[in-house]
Amino acid sequence: MKKLLSIVLTLLLMACGNSEQLTPLNNQQPILAFGDSLTYGYGAATAQSYPEQLSQLLNMEVINAGISGEKSKQGLQRLGALLDEHQPQLLLLCHGGNDVLKKQNLDNMKENLAQMIEIAQSRDIQVVLISVPGASLFLPDIKQYQELAEQYNIPLENDIIKGVLKESSLRSDTIHPNAQGYRLIAEAVYALLGDNGALK
């Protein structure tokens, strides 16, 4: 329990230093959570995925558009149609995990993610980026996420998935959270949105 509290407190302290701002969210448009198995919620029940738990925290619709096993190139191909279909006010972009696991070129991944961000921004959709860590034992940061956040001036949640995956009690397997882990991800995203002005 102390470890869980430590993770949450660390995330809240880090959020206080974030300077990017978002437009306040409304209750008329949904949020689109886009990604791979980490968004889909692999390892937990459907109602326990991070988008579902975030929806409860926000009391607004969060659409789960995660597909397990998808690489960033495939994600890029399907994002535009989803944005046009759902017309979300915010895109939560958590992608690239399978590129990392399959040892794909991370600069190519970065370019795919950059194009996703630009597709959203061209539709006046705000973007929040959620990073995944490297695949080695110590789960290192992947610099491309920070570079994208700085390039496009968008909020980045750079620590929560790494923090969850370092704790065996928060994982369903070596690379996926369990329900409790997804809850912490939802809480971290909620805190990031609040710190960046998205919550009234």
Backbone as ProteinMPNN parsed JSONL, in Angstrom:
{"seq_chain_A": "MKKLLSIVLTLLLMACGNSEQLTPLNNQQPILAFGDSLTYGYGAATAQSYPEQLSQLLNMEVINAGISGEKSKQGLQRLGALLDEHQPQLLLLCHGGNDVLKKQNLDNMKENLAQMIEIAQSRDIQVVLISVPGASLFLPDIKQYQELAEQYNIPLENDIIKGVLKESSLRSDTIHPNAQGYRLIAEAVYALLGDNGALK", "coords_chain_A": {"N_chain_A": [[0.825, -1.207, 0.0], [1.967, 1.204, 0.754], [3.732, 1.574, -1.336], [1.982, 2.056, -3.444], [0.798, 4.474, -2.65], [3.06, 6.054, -2.701], [3.67, 6.088, -5.448], [1.42, 7.444, -6.475], [1.598, 9.932, -5.126], [4.056, 10.85, -6.084], [3.46, 11.17, -8.79], [1.525, 13.19, -8.66], [3.045, 15.3, -7.655], [4.851, 15.656, -9.758], [3.113, 16.442, -11.716], [2.454, 18.986, -10.939], [4.467, 20.582, -11.905], [4.013, 20.932, -14.571], [3.55, 22.878, -17.485], [2.059, 23.215, -19.799], [-1.089, 24.007, -21.315], [-4.552, 23.115, -21.515], [-7.704, 23.432, -23.194], [-10.703, 23.822, -21.316], [-12.644, 20.881, -20.734], [-15.773, 19.743, -22.117], [-19.171, 18.494, -21.67], [-20.396, 17.627, -23.908], [-18.986, 16.526, -26.032], [-17.136, 13.541, -26.782], [-14.172, 11.935, -25.37], [-11.379, 10.525, -26.957], [-9.643, 7.668, -26.43], [-6.79, 6.359, -27.603], [-4.898, 3.683, -28.867], [-2.891, 0.769, -28.163], [-2.737, -2.474, -26.696], [-2.456, -1.56, -24.077], [-4.228, 0.517, -23.912], [-6.569, -0.77, -24.686], [-6.895, -2.447, -22.524], [-5.861, -4.922, -21.854], [-5.517, -7.793, -19.855], [-7.229, -7.204, -17.839], [-10.689, -6.86, -16.825], [-13.169, -5.598, -19.125], [-14.482, -3.319, -18.111], [-12.555, -2.353, -16.464], [-10.464, -1.205, -17.793], [-8.115, 1.465, -18.502], [-9.341, 3.669, -19.94], [-12.089, 3.276, -19.341], [-12.12, 3.518, -16.555], [-11.167, 6.098, -16.301], [-13.264, 7.462, -17.504], [-15.213, 7.193, -15.537], [-14.063, 8.702, -13.487], [-14.055, 11.248, -14.653], [-16.686, 11.597, -15.264], [-17.701, 11.625, -17.86], [-17.946, 10.74, -21.376], [-15.556, 8.433, -22.456], [-14.088, 7.067, -25.101], [-12.962, 3.866, -25.862], [-10.491, 3.11, -27.927], [-8.576, 1.139, -28.353], [-6.418, -1.363, -29.695], [-5.224, -4.514, -29.304], [-1.876, -5.528, -29.857], [-1.361, -3.849, -31.984], [0.772, -1.93, -34.092], [2.448, 1.28, -34.444], [2.354, 2.19, -37.1], [0.087, 0.931, -38.14], [-1.797, 2.044, -36.466], [-1.717, 4.71, -37.252], [-2.91, 4.509, -39.729], [-5.606, 4.049, -39.147], [-6.535, 6.092, -37.514], [-7.562, 8.637, -38.468], [-10.161, 8.165, -39.561], [-11.539, 7.367, -37.275], [-11.461, 9.702, -35.743], [-13.005, 11.363, -37.341], [-15.412, 10.007, -37.213], [-16.167, 10.018, -34.461], [-15.64, 12.588, -33.556], [-14.078, 13.745, -31.322], [-13.282, 15.81, -28.439], [-10.839, 15.648, -27.328], [-7.83, 13.853, -27.721], [-6.388, 11.065, -26.359], [-3.369, 9.817, -26.573], [-1.733, 6.912, -26.622], [0.57, 5.095, -27.704], [2.767, 2.861, -29.528], [3.926, 0.864, -28.044], [4.121, -1.746, -29.079], [5.832, -1.376, -31.196], [8.139, -0.898, -29.754], [8.457, -3.35, -28.361], [8.785, -5.116, -30.492], [11.12, -4.305, -31.49], [11.241, -2.269, -33.432], [12.194, 0.483, -35.603], [12.656, 3.326, -33.755], [12.618, 5.983, -34.467], [11.065, 5.936, -36.734], [8.689, 5.173, -35.518], [8.29, 7.485, -34.011], [7.797, 9.332, -36.076], [5.392, 8.308, -37.07], [3.724, 8.716, -34.842], [3.929, 11.486, -34.71], [2.574, 12.205, -37.039], [0.019, 11.302, -36.323], [-0.581, 13.069, -34.232], [-0.615, 15.473, -35.675], [-2.741, 14.981, -37.428], [-4.872, 14.993, -35.62], [-4.641, 17.611, -34.524], [-5.075, 19.129, -36.8], [-7.755, 18.938, -37.017], [-8.624, 20.461, -34.985], [-8.52, 19.168, -32.532], [-7.609, 18.544, -29.268], [-4.588, 17.176, -27.844], [-3.204, 14.713, -25.744], [-0.298, 13.12, -24.758], [0.784, 9.866, -23.925], [3.355, 8.078, -22.669], [5.222, 5.029, -23.327], [7.515, 2.788, -21.705], [10.973, 1.776, -22.391], [11.953, -1.568, -23.446], [13.802, -2.975, -21.969], [15.309, -4.336, -18.92], [15.303, -2.283, -16.941], [13.347, -0.541, -17.734], [13.665, 1.953, -19.34], [13.256, 5.512, -20.101], [11.863, 6.593, -23.206], [13.179, 8.656, -25.478], [11.906, 9.816, -27.645], [9.23, 10.342, -27.098], [9.252, 12.521, -25.303], [10.458, 14.37, -26.971], [8.473, 14.684, -28.93], [6.393, 15.774, -27.379], [7.494, 18.229, -26.683], [7.934, 19.326, -29.236], [5.341, 19.64, -30.266], [4.109, 20.963, -28.267], [2.449, 19.746, -26.265], [0.762, 18.165, -23.497], [2.456, 15.651, -21.617], [2.323, 12.477, -20.234], [4.652, 10.819, -18.672], [5.516, 8.898, -16.917], [3.771, 7.129, -15.545], [3.028, 4.575, -16.666], [5.457, 3.232, -16.742], [6.003, 3.281, -13.977], [3.907, 1.69, -12.972], [4.436, -0.797, -14.237], [6.775, -1.542, -13.029], [6.036, -2.583, -10.633], [5.186, -5.603, -9.387], [2.77, -6.288, -8.21], [0.95, -4.75, -9.515], [0.655, -5.646, -12.042], [-0.64, -7.713, -14.697], [0.746, -9.416, -16.273], [4.117, -9.554, -17.578], [4.171, -7.246, -19.145], [1.773, -5.901, -19.069], [-0.646, -4.004, -17.236], [-2.694, -4.813, -14.32], [-6.106, -4.642, -13.105], [-5.912, -2.825, -10.961], [-3.552, -1.533, -11.615], [-4.321, -0.277, -14.016], [-6.16, 1.442, -12.942], [-4.516, 3.257, -11.567], [-3.223, 4.398, -13.756], [-5.398, 5.693, -14.977], [-5.976, 7.551, -12.943], [-3.636, 9.055, -12.932], [-3.711, 10.233, -15.491], [-6.039, 11.698, -15.201], [-5.191, 13.509, -13.208], [-3.212, 14.853, -14.659], [-4.754, 16.094, -16.643], [-6.25, 17.811, -15.045], [-4.22, 19.449, -13.983], [-3.405, 20.747, -16.248], [-5.446, 22.419, -16.975], [-7.755, 21.351, -18.092], [-9.948, 20.569, -16.668], [-12.782, 21.923, -15.229]], "CA_chain_A": [[0.0, 0.0, 0.0], [2.858, 2.361, 0.791], [4.271, 1.753, -2.682], [0.924, 2.678, -4.256], [0.699, 5.879, -2.25], [4.274, 6.72, -3.175], [3.526, 6.31, -6.891], [0.417, 8.49, -6.692], [2.13, 11.215, -4.665], [5.096, 11.254, -7.033], [2.8, 11.639, -10.015], [0.888, 14.481, -8.383], [4.105, 16.307, -7.533], [5.383, 15.91, -11.092], [2.088, 17.159, -12.484], [2.455, 20.403, -10.551], [5.47, 21.306, -12.661], [3.658, 20.945, -15.989], [3.152, 24.242, -17.839], [1.164, 23.25, -20.944], [-2.483, 24.214, -20.941], [-5.606, 22.606, -22.374], [-9.005, 24.085, -23.08], [-11.576, 23.015, -20.454], [-13.479, 19.881, -21.391], [-17.219, 19.899, -21.985], [-19.893, 17.229, -21.567], [-21.096, 17.369, -25.163], [-18.139, 15.75, -26.935], [-16.39, 12.487, -26.094], [-12.718, 11.84, -25.412], [-10.963, 9.299, -27.636], [-8.413, 7.035, -25.946], [-6.328, 5.641, -28.79], [-3.64, 2.988, -28.626], [-2.806, -0.681, -28.347], [-3.298, -3.27, -25.597], [-2.474, -0.782, -22.842], [-5.483, 1.257, -23.95], [-7.646, -1.767, -24.718], [-7.069, -2.951, -21.168], [-5.47, -6.337, -21.787], [-5.13, -8.212, -18.511], [-8.275, -6.832, -16.889], [-12.029, -6.851, -17.397], [-13.424, -4.43, -19.978], [-14.849, -2.168, -17.285], [-11.407, -1.941, -15.653], [-9.441, -0.567, -18.621], [-7.905, 2.847, -18.047], [-10.359, 4.595, -20.445], [-13.347, 3.115, -18.606], [-11.957, 4.072, -15.205], [-11.07, 7.549, -16.463], [-14.619, 7.928, -17.769], [-15.877, 7.3, -14.239], [-13.483, 9.836, -12.76], [-14.44, 12.5, -15.316], [-18.129, 11.607, -15.483], [-17.968, 11.924, -19.263], [-17.662, 9.598, -22.24], [-14.208, 8.174, -22.95], [-14.181, 5.953, -26.04], [-11.778, 3.013, -25.871], [-10.116, 2.738, -29.294], [-7.333, 0.373, -28.279], [-6.365, -2.668, -30.36], [-4.057, -5.265, -28.847], [-0.918, -5.954, -30.869], [-1.21, -2.898, -33.079], [1.954, -1.07, -34.166], [2.104, 2.681, -34.718], [2.018, 2.361, -38.516], [-1.31, 0.532, -38.281], [-2.599, 3.044, -35.77], [-1.787, 5.894, -38.11], [-3.836, 4.235, -40.834], [-7.016, 4.019, -38.741], [-6.911, 7.185, -36.617], [-8.35, 9.708, -39.075], [-11.565, 7.766, -39.679], [-12.129, 7.383, -35.929], [-11.656, 11.099, -35.345], [-14.144, 11.872, -38.099], [-16.63, 9.341, -36.745], [-16.541, 10.36, -33.088], [-15.424, 14.024, -33.338], [-13.77, 13.971, -29.909], [-12.665, 17.085, -28.051], [-9.496, 15.356, -26.826], [-7.228, 12.562, -28.066], [-5.39, 10.507, -25.449], [-2.562, 9.006, -27.487], [-0.796, 6.011, -25.938], [0.875, 4.147, -28.767], [4.177, 2.582, -29.757], [4.43, -0.231, -27.222], [4.481, -2.914, -29.887], [7.05, -0.995, -31.919], [9.242, -1.096, -28.817], [8.617, -4.782, -28.09], [9.224, -5.797, -31.715], [12.402, -3.696, -31.854], [11.109, -1.462, -34.637], [12.937, 1.744, -35.585], [11.886, 4.249, -32.923], [12.423, 7.244, -35.191], [9.88, 5.702, -37.565], [7.567, 5.258, -34.591], [8.101, 8.896, -33.705], [7.17, 9.967, -37.229], [3.993, 7.872, -37.092], [3.036, 9.426, -33.769], [3.858, 12.891, -35.113], [1.483, 12.339, -37.997], [-1.235, 11.169, -35.575], [-0.802, 14.347, -33.542], [-0.97, 16.484, -36.671], [-4.09, 14.665, -37.9], [-5.8, 15.485, -34.6], [-4.579, 19.064, -34.414], [-5.671, 19.72, -38.002], [-9.197, 18.922, -36.777], [-8.822, 21.232, -33.752], [-8.678, 18.235, -31.421], [-6.481, 18.6, -28.347], [-3.871, 15.901, -27.722], [-2.357, 14.388, -24.599], [0.551, 11.983, -25.095], [1.119, 8.981, -22.815], [4.502, 7.303, -23.156], [5.54, 3.687, -22.831], [8.959, 2.711, -21.463], [11.754, 0.825, -23.152], [11.659, -2.972, -23.137], [14.855, -3.621, -21.18], [15.009, -4.634, -17.519], [15.1, -1.096, -16.111], [12.25, 0.251, -18.311], [14.142, 3.332, -19.533], [12.449, 6.443, -20.876], [12.102, 6.67, -24.642], [13.323, 10.098, -25.681], [11.048, 10.304, -28.721], [7.979, 10.879, -26.548], [9.548, 13.859, -24.796], [10.706, 15.222, -28.136], [7.172, 14.991, -29.541], [5.658, 16.678, -26.494], [8.095, 19.56, -26.814], [7.732, 19.809, -30.598], [3.943, 20.007, -30.496], [3.644, 21.679, -27.074], [1.312, 19.017, -25.714], [1.073, 17.515, -22.22], [2.996, 14.293, -21.681], [2.401, 11.634, -19.035], [5.863, 10.081, -19.033], [6.012, 8.075, -15.817], [2.836, 6.24, -14.873], [3.073, 3.187, -17.141], [6.718, 2.695, -16.229], [5.85, 3.059, -12.545], [3.024, 0.539, -12.757], [5.061, -2.04, -14.685], [7.858, -1.891, -12.113], [5.46, -3.197, -9.439], [4.554, -6.87, -9.77], [1.396, -6.33, -7.703], [0.106, -3.934, -10.375], [0.727, -6.222, -13.388], [-1.279, -8.995, -14.998], [1.879, -10.171, -16.808], [5.323, -8.721, -17.538], [4.064, -6.013, -19.936], [0.432, -5.321, -18.98], [-1.177, -3.786, -15.886], [-3.949, -5.429, -13.912], [-7.151, -3.634, -12.887], [-5.388, -1.798, -10.052], [-2.59, -0.749, -12.39], [-5.069, 0.596, -14.926], [-6.761, 2.496, -12.12], [-3.485, 4.267, -11.334], [-3.038, 5.115, -15.017], [-6.538, 6.614, -15.104], [-5.828, 8.635, -11.964], [-2.534, 9.915, -13.376], [-4.205, 11.025, -16.624], [-6.986, 12.652, -14.611], [-4.399, 14.561, -12.554], [-2.55, 15.638, -15.72], [-5.78, 16.943, -17.251], [-6.56, 18.885, -14.098], [-3.077, 20.368, -13.883], [-3.265, 21.489, -17.498], [-6.581, 23.298, -17.194], [-8.837, 20.717, -18.842], [-11.072, 20.321, -15.781], [-13.304, 23.166, -14.632]], "C_chain_A": [[0.863, 1.263, 0.0], [3.442, 2.655, -0.584], [3.251, 2.453, -3.578], [0.796, 4.159, -3.934], [1.894, 6.673, -2.739], [4.183, 7.045, -4.659], [2.575, 7.466, -7.158], [0.952, 9.865, -6.288], [3.207, 11.739, -5.604], [4.489, 11.822, -8.296], [2.162, 12.996, -9.81], [1.917, 15.598, -8.273], [4.676, 16.665, -8.897], [4.384, 16.721, -11.919], [2.101, 18.646, -12.173], [3.452, 21.227, -11.343], [5.152, 21.453, -14.128], [3.09, 22.301, -16.368], [2.207, 24.307, -19.038], [-0.283, 23.376, -20.483], [-3.42, 23.634, -21.984], [-6.866, 23.445, -22.19], [-9.9, 23.22, -22.201], [-12.475, 22.081, -21.255], [-14.956, 20.184, -21.165], [-17.875, 18.519, -21.938], [-20.609, 16.853, -22.852], [-20.3, 16.471, -26.115], [-17.373, 14.682, -26.169], [-14.883, 12.746, -26.116], [-12.396, 10.525, -26.111], [-9.64, 8.834, -27.061], [-7.951, 6.074, -27.023], [-5.0, 4.964, -28.501], [-3.731, 1.507, -28.895], [-3.376, -1.397, -27.13], [-3.346, -2.521, -24.277], [-3.72, 0.094, -22.761], [-6.67, 0.31, -23.926], [-7.947, -2.299, -23.325], [-6.764, -4.422, -21.021], [-4.995, -6.674, -20.378], [-6.141, -7.867, -17.445], [-9.63, -6.915, -17.591], [-12.245, -5.56, -18.184], [-13.708, -3.178, -19.158], [-13.688, -1.635, -16.456], [-10.261, -1.39, -16.486], [-9.24, 0.874, -18.156], [-8.912, 3.815, -18.646], [-11.69, 4.498, -19.694], [-13.248, 3.724, -17.21], [-11.799, 5.588, -15.254], [-12.438, 8.151, -16.725], [-15.393, 8.111, -16.465], [-15.359, 8.492, -13.443], [-13.962, 11.173, -13.324], [-15.947, 12.691, -15.394], [-18.462, 12.109, -16.883], [-17.509, 10.747, -20.121], [-16.196, 9.567, -22.673], [-14.282, 6.914, -23.811], [-12.87, 5.176, -26.045], [-11.526, 2.554, -27.303], [-8.76, 2.043, -29.302], [-7.459, -0.958, -28.983], [-5.077, -3.368, -29.938], [-3.182, -5.684, -30.026], [-0.657, -4.962, -31.979], [0.091, -2.103, -32.971], [1.537, 0.332, -34.603], [1.736, 2.92, -36.181], [0.566, 2.005, -38.773], [-2.232, 1.54, -37.604], [-2.783, 4.294, -36.604], [-2.824, 5.707, -39.21], [-5.3, 4.308, -40.41], [-7.477, 5.242, -37.942], [-7.858, 8.188, -37.253], [-9.827, 9.375, -39.151], [-12.262, 7.779, -38.32], [-12.392, 8.803, -35.448], [-12.859, 11.693, -36.07], [-15.458, 11.273, -37.604], [-17.097, 9.881, -35.4], [-16.428, 11.854, -32.772], [-15.138, 14.335, -31.854], [-13.199, 15.369, -29.674], [-11.214, 16.893, -27.626], [-9.078, 13.962, -27.281], [-6.198, 12.208, -27.006], [-4.605, 9.484, -26.246], [-1.513, 8.215, -26.704], [-0.457, 4.889, -26.907], [2.379, 3.947, -28.87], [4.731, 1.415, -28.972], [4.868, -1.442, -28.029], [5.664, -2.623, -30.808], [8.268, -1.269, -31.045], [9.511, -2.587, -28.62], [9.171, -5.541, -29.289], [10.52, -5.212, -32.276], [12.347, -2.993, -33.218], [11.956, -0.188, -34.497], [12.113, 2.801, -34.851], [11.739, 5.627, -33.559], [11.256, 7.126, -36.167], [8.612, 5.75, -36.717], [7.246, 6.713, -34.274], [7.402, 9.617, -34.847], [5.702, 9.571, -37.339], [3.171, 8.599, -36.03], [2.894, 10.911, -34.103], [2.71, 13.118, -36.093], [0.116, 12.184, -37.327], [-1.584, 12.476, -34.868], [-1.262, 15.412, -34.53], [-2.368, 16.248, -37.241], [-5.126, 15.198, -36.914], [-5.814, 17.01, -34.548], [-5.162, 19.762, -35.633], [-7.194, 19.752, -37.912], [-9.561, 19.693, -35.511], [-9.146, 20.334, -32.56], [-7.427, 18.311, -30.552], [-5.876, 17.201, -28.172], [-3.105, 15.846, -26.4], [-1.603, 13.111, -24.959], [0.897, 11.193, -23.834], [2.212, 8.034, -23.3], [4.504, 5.886, -22.616], [7.052, 3.627, -22.627], [9.654, 1.749, -22.422], [11.559, -0.59, -22.632], [12.73, -3.657, -22.293], [14.476, -3.682, -19.706], [14.637, -3.402, -16.709], [14.038, -0.143, -16.66], [12.661, 1.715, -18.524], [13.14, 4.191, -20.291], [12.823, 6.355, -22.351], [12.048, 8.136, -25.033], [12.357, 10.645, -26.718], [9.724, 10.868, -28.199], [8.176, 12.302, -26.029], [9.774, 14.827, -25.95], [9.398, 15.622, -28.81], [6.38, 15.977, -28.69], [6.186, 18.104, -26.607], [7.83, 20.151, -28.191], [6.319, 20.34, -30.81], [3.311, 20.725, -29.303], [2.375, 21.045, -26.508], [1.717, 18.373, -24.393], [1.524, 16.07, -22.436], [2.929, 13.644, -20.31], [3.507, 10.614, -19.315], [6.284, 9.05, -17.999], [5.065, 6.982, -15.341], [2.932, 4.797, -15.361], [4.351, 2.508, -16.673], [6.596, 2.376, -14.738], [4.996, 1.848, -12.228], [3.735, -0.77, -13.106], [6.252, -2.456, -13.828], [7.355, -2.62, -10.866], [4.703, -4.466, -9.83], [3.106, -6.957, -9.314], [0.422, -5.554, -8.576], [0.047, -4.472, -11.806], [-0.087, -7.497, -13.486], [-0.275, -9.956, -15.633], [3.071, -9.215, -16.868], [5.164, -7.385, -18.253], [2.691, -5.352, -19.87], [0.022, -5.109, -17.52], [-2.348, -4.722, -15.589], [-4.956, -4.303, -13.631], [-6.656, -2.492, -12.003], [-4.372, -0.912, -10.765], [-3.282, 0.201, -13.349], [-5.748, 1.731, -14.162], [-5.746, 3.615, -11.87], [-3.185, 5.063, -12.608], [-4.164, 6.128, -15.213], [-6.398, 7.795, -14.165], [-4.716, 9.595, -12.37], [-2.961, 10.8, -14.545], [-5.19, 12.077, -16.126], [-6.238, 13.817, -13.963], [-3.719, 15.458, -13.584], [-3.55, 16.576, -16.39], [-6.124, 18.106, -16.325], [-5.452, 19.912, -14.004], [-2.929, 21.239, -15.114], [-4.512, 22.272, -17.896], [-7.759, 22.687, -17.917], [-10.088, 20.503, -17.991], [-11.509, 21.604, -15.107], [-13.433, 23.031, -13.13]], "O_chain_A": [[0.542, 2.253, -0.657], [3.628, 3.812, -0.961], [3.602, 3.328, -4.37], [0.698, 4.994, -4.833], [1.759, 7.827, -3.145], [4.565, 8.134, -5.087], [2.87, 8.356, -7.955], [0.782, 10.842, -7.016], [3.262, 12.936, -5.885], [4.951, 12.839, -8.814], [2.243, 13.861, -10.682], [1.685, 16.712, -8.744], [4.955, 17.833, -9.17], [4.769, 17.576, -12.717], [1.798, 19.471, -13.034], [3.302, 22.444, -11.447], [5.938, 22.041, -14.871], [2.237, 22.831, -15.656], [1.606, 25.354, -19.279], [-0.65, 22.913, -19.403], [-3.13, 23.655, -23.181], [-7.059, 24.084, -21.156], [-9.866, 21.996, -22.321], [-12.995, 22.444, -22.311], [-15.34, 20.793, -20.167], [-17.212, 17.502, -22.142], [-21.348, 15.869, -22.887], [-20.885, 15.738, -26.913], [-16.997, 14.902, -25.017], [-14.397, 13.653, -26.792], [-13.069, 9.52, -25.882], [-8.627, 9.523, -27.186], [-8.631, 5.094, -27.326], [-4.083, 5.582, -27.959], [-4.518, 1.044, -29.721], [-4.395, -0.972, -26.586], [-4.195, -2.816, -23.435], [-4.212, 0.38, -21.669], [-7.658, 0.554, -23.233], [-9.099, -2.567, -22.984], [-7.335, -5.099, -20.166], [-4.191, -5.955, -19.784], [-5.948, -8.193, -16.274], [-9.696, -7.027, -18.815], [-11.581, -4.554, -17.936], [-13.222, -2.096, -19.486], [-13.809, -0.59, -15.816], [-9.186, -1.129, -15.947], [-10.107, 1.437, -17.487], [-9.332, 4.733, -17.941], [-12.34, 5.512, -19.441], [-14.185, 4.37, -16.741], [-12.248, 6.287, -14.345], [-12.744, 9.234, -16.225], [-16.141, 9.077, -16.313], [-16.132, 9.203, -12.801], [-14.239, 12.111, -12.576], [-16.43, 13.81, -15.568], [-19.378, 12.909, -17.071], [-16.779, 9.872, -19.655], [-15.668, 10.551, -23.19], [-14.514, 5.819, -23.297], [-11.797, 5.756, -26.212], [-12.255, 1.713, -27.831], [-7.909, 2.321, -30.146], [-8.493, -1.618, -28.884], [-3.979, -2.872, -30.187], [-3.681, -6.137, -31.056], [0.191, -5.209, -32.837], [0.464, -1.657, -31.886], [0.418, 0.542, -35.071], [0.892, 3.768, -36.471], [-0.118, 2.69, -39.533], [-3.312, 1.848, -38.108], [-3.871, 4.867, -36.656], [-3.529, 6.647, -39.574], [-6.158, 4.602, -41.242], [-8.674, 5.414, -37.714], [-8.861, 8.558, -36.641], [-10.666, 10.219, -38.837], [-13.429, 8.156, -38.218], [-13.416, 9.076, -34.822], [-13.639, 12.44, -35.479], [-16.488, 11.948, -37.578], [-18.28, 10.168, -35.217], [-17.05, 12.334, -31.825], [-15.871, 15.094, -31.22], [-12.701, 16.017, -30.594], [-10.446, 17.854, -27.569], [-9.864, 13.016, -27.233], [-5.249, 12.957, -26.778], [-5.114, 8.409, -26.56], [-0.541, 8.773, -26.195], [-1.122, 3.854, -26.926], [3.164, 4.752, -28.369], [5.87, 1.004, -29.192], [5.864, -2.087, -27.705], [6.415, -3.534, -31.158], [9.283, -1.791, -31.506], [10.656, -3.033, -28.702], [9.934, -6.494, -29.128], [10.961, -5.564, -33.371], [13.261, -3.103, -34.035], [12.379, 0.166, -33.396], [11.006, 3.133, -35.273], [10.815, 6.365, -33.215], [10.541, 8.099, -36.404], [7.591, 6.295, -37.137], [6.085, 7.121, -34.27], [6.508, 10.429, -34.611], [4.859, 10.406, -37.665], [2.054, 9.042, -36.296], [1.864, 11.521, -33.814], [1.971, 14.097, -35.989], [-0.841, 12.855, -37.714], [-2.728, 12.93, -34.9], [-2.193, 16.166, -34.247], [-3.099, 17.201, -37.508], [-6.133, 15.783, -37.315], [-6.88, 17.625, -34.529], [-5.688, 20.869, -35.519], [-7.849, 20.499, -38.639], [-10.685, 19.586, -35.02], [-9.942, 20.694, -31.692], [-6.311, 18.159, -31.05], [-6.557, 16.188, -28.33], [-2.45, 16.809, -26.001], [-2.203, 12.136, -25.412], [1.257, 11.769, -22.807], [2.002, 7.273, -24.245], [3.883, 5.582, -21.598], [7.793, 4.339, -23.303], [9.007, 1.01, -23.163], [11.063, -0.793, -21.524], [12.568, -4.824, -21.937], [13.447, -3.145, -19.296], [13.739, -3.47, -15.87], [13.846, 0.945, -16.117], [12.056, 2.616, -17.941], [12.29, 3.683, -21.023], [13.972, 6.072, -22.692], [11.003, 8.778, -24.934], [12.019, 11.828, -26.675], [9.162, 11.78, -28.805], [7.356, 13.182, -26.29], [9.327, 15.973, -25.903], [9.235, 16.773, -29.217], [5.767, 16.907, -29.216], [5.415, 19.063, -26.624], [7.534, 21.34, -28.31], [6.126, 21.37, -31.457], [2.125, 21.053, -29.325], [1.365, 21.717, -26.301], [2.893, 18.068, -24.19], [1.032, 15.372, -23.322], [3.425, 14.203, -19.331], [3.324, 9.674, -20.089], [7.306, 8.388, -18.176], [5.524, 5.988, -14.778], [2.918, 3.877, -14.542], [4.332, 1.35, -16.257], [7.038, 1.318, -14.29], [5.315, 1.07, -11.329], [3.648, -1.742, -12.356], [6.689, -3.605, -13.895], [8.146, -3.206, -10.127], [3.691, -4.398, -10.528], [2.296, -7.626, -9.955], [-0.792, -5.674, -8.411], [-0.539, -3.838, -12.684], [-0.218, -8.255, -12.525], [-0.432, -11.173, -15.538], [3.023, -8.152, -16.249], [5.944, -6.467, -17.999], [2.46, -4.348, -20.543], [0.315, -5.947, -16.667], [-2.913, -5.339, -16.492], [-4.668, -3.136, -13.899], [-6.949, -1.326, -12.269], [-4.33, 0.299, -10.551], [-2.878, 1.356, -13.483], [-5.89, 2.84, -14.676], [-6.091, 4.793, -11.956], [-2.924, 6.264, -12.543], [-3.916, 7.279, -15.57], [-6.674, 8.93, -14.555], [-4.834, 10.805, -12.178], [-2.615, 11.981, -14.59], [-5.169, 13.219, -16.584], [-6.608, 14.977, -14.147], [-3.655, 16.674, -13.41], [-3.224, 17.729, -16.672], [-6.269, 19.245, -16.771], [-5.716, 21.113, -13.952], [-2.391, 22.344, -15.039], [-4.619, 22.736, -19.031], [-8.675, 23.403, -18.32], [-11.172, 20.281, -18.531], [-10.701, 22.294, -14.485], [-13.855, 23.973, -12.459]]}, "name": "protein", "num_of_chains": 1, "seq": "MKKLLSIVLTLLLMACGNSEQLTPLNNQQPILAFGDSLTYGYGAATAQSYPEQLSQLLNMEVINAGISGEKSKQGLQRLGALLDEHQPQLLLLCHGGNDVLKKQNLDNMKENLAQMIEIAQSRDIQVVLISVPGASLFLPDIKQYQELAEQYNIPLENDIIKGVLKESSLRSDTIHPNAQGYRLIAEAVYALLGDNGALK"}
